[in-house]
Amino acid sequence: MDIWFWVWVGLAAVLIVGEIFTAGFFMLPFGVGAAAAAGVNWIDVSLGWQWATFLAVSAVLLFSLRRFSDRVTHEPPERMGADRLIGQEGVAIESVEPAPGPGRVRVEREEWIADSASRDVIPVGTRVVVEKIVGTHLVVRAYDADSTDKE
């Protein structure tokens, strides 16, 4: 064992312990890659193969764990509070103008102050879709029945 063994072991320890304090499985693949490189060093393989092992193991684990992390940490299926309105349909009960023009919409059974997402004025009675929420205002666009980007 040479100095590189201790470099790989130290790097593995720092990265694996660092993963405890972070989210998203970013440091873990590199820590495991460093541990694998230390194992390759332990069986007395050249430094080039140690680096190749480190890079290969880290890359494979990084892509595998990113997929796993994305699947596990996805957005909750049901939004809470005002966020539940994003993607919902409503109707303009006052003409809705671009910000900072006041307008009102009814979404579900609630009335909200709204701004138009486009530069167009949305007339009274037009069906709208909530795109986002800014403060206490909904940002809406006119509903297009042909649109498939509804949430």
C-alpha positions in Angstrom: 0.0 0.0 0.0 1.3 3.4 -0.9 0.2 7.0 -0.2 -2.6 6.7 -2.8 -4.3 4.1 -0.7 -4.7 6.6 2.1 -5.7 9.3 -0.3 -8.5 7.1 -1.7 -9.6 6.0 1.9 -9.6 9.6 3.1 -11.5 10.9 0.1 -14.0 8.1 0.5 -14.6 8.9 4.1 -15.0 12.6 3.6 -17.4 12.1 0.7 -19.5 9.5 2.4 -19.7 11.4 5.6 -20.4 14.6 3.6 -23.4 12.8 1.9 -25.0 12.6 5.4 -25.3 16.4 5.5 -26.5 16.9 1.9 -29.5 15.8 -0.1 -29.9 14.2 -3.5 -27.2 11.4 -3.4 -24.6 13.6 -5.1 -21.5 12.8 -3.0 -22.2 9.2 -2.3 -21.3 7.8 -5.8 -17.9 9.6 -5.6 -17.3 8.3 -2.1 -18.0 4.7 -3.2 -15.9 5.2 -6.3 -13.0 6.4 -4.1 -13.5 3.3 -1.9 -13.4 1.1 -5.0 -10.2 2.8 -6.1 -8.7 2.1 -2.6 -9.7 -1.6 -3.0 -7.9 -1.7 -6.4 -4.9 0.0 -4.8 -4.9 -2.6 -2.1 -4.4 -5.4 -4.6 -1.5 -3.4 -6.0 -2.8 -2.2 -9.4 -1.3 0.8 -11.2 -2.5 4.4 -10.5 -4.1 4.6 -14.0 -6.4 1.7 -13.2 -7.2 3.2 -9.8 -8.4 6.4 -11.5 -10.3 4.4 -14.2 -12.0 2.4 -11.4 -12.8 5.6 -9.5 -14.3 7.3 -12.6 -16.2 4.2 -13.9 -17.8 3.3 -10.5 -18.6 7.0 -9.7 -20.2 7.5 -13.1 -22.3 4.3 -13.0 -23.5 5.0 -9.5 -24.1 8.7 -10.2 -26.5 8.0 -13.0 -28.2 5.1 -11.2 -28.7 7.0 -8.0 -29.9 10.2 -9.8 -32.6 8.1 -11.4 -33.5 6.6 -8.0 -33.4 10.0 -6.3 -35.7 11.6 -8.9 -38.2 8.8 -8.5 -38.1 8.9 -4.7 -38.1 12.7 -4.2 -40.7 13.7 -6.8 -43.3 16.3 -6.1 -46.2 15.1 -4.0 -49.1 14.2 -6.1 -51.5 16.5 -4.3 -50.6 20.1 -3.9 -51.3 22.0 -0.7 -52.7 25.4 0.0 -53.0 27.9 -2.9 -50.6 25.7 -5.0 -53.4 23.2 -5.5 -54.9 25.8 -8.0 -52.1 25.6 -10.4 -53.4 23.9 -13.6 -57.0 24.3 -12.5 -59.7 25.8 -14.7 -61.8 28.8 -13.7 -63.8 31.6 -15.2 -63.1 35.3 -15.4 -65.7 37.3 -13.4 -64.1 40.6 -14.2 -61.9 41.4 -17.2 -58.3 40.2 -16.5 -55.5 42.5 -17.6 -51.7 41.9 -17.6 -50.0 42.8 -14.3 -50.5 45.1 -12.5 -54.1 45.3 -13.9 -56.6 43.9 -11.5 -59.1 41.3 -12.5 -61.0 38.6 -10.8 -61.5 34.9 -11.5 -63.4 32.1 -9.8 -61.6 28.9 -9.4 -63.5 26.1 -7.7 -65.7 28.0 -5.3 -63.1 30.8 -4.5 -62.7 34.2 -6.0 -59.2 35.4 -6.7 -57.5 38.6 -7.9 -55.8 37.6 -11.2 -53.4 38.9 -13.8 -53.1 37.8 -17.4 -50.1 35.7 -18.2 -50.1 37.2 -21.7 -50.4 40.8 -22.8 -54.0 40.2 -23.9 -57.0 41.2 -21.8 -59.2 38.3 -20.9 -62.9 39.3 -21.1 -65.6 38.4 -18.5 -66.9 34.9 -18.9 -63.8 33.5 -20.5 -62.6 30.1 -19.2 -59.1 30.4 -17.8 -56.3 28.1 -16.6 -54.1 29.0 -13.6 -50.4 29.0 -14.6 -48.8 30.2 -11.4 -49.4 32.1 -8.2 -47.5 35.3 -7.4 -48.2 36.5 -3.9 -51.9 36.6 -3.5 -52.6 36.9 -7.3 -53.3 34.1 -9.7 -51.6 34.4 -13.1 -54.0 33.0 -15.7 -54.3 32.4 -19.4 -57.3 31.9 -21.5 -58.3 28.3 -21.7 -57.6 26.6 -25.0 -59.5 23.4 -25.5 -56.9 22.1 -28.0 -54.1 22.6 -25.5 -52.7 19.4 -24.0 -50.3 21.0 -21.5 -52.9 21.1 -18.7 -51.6 19.7 -15.4 
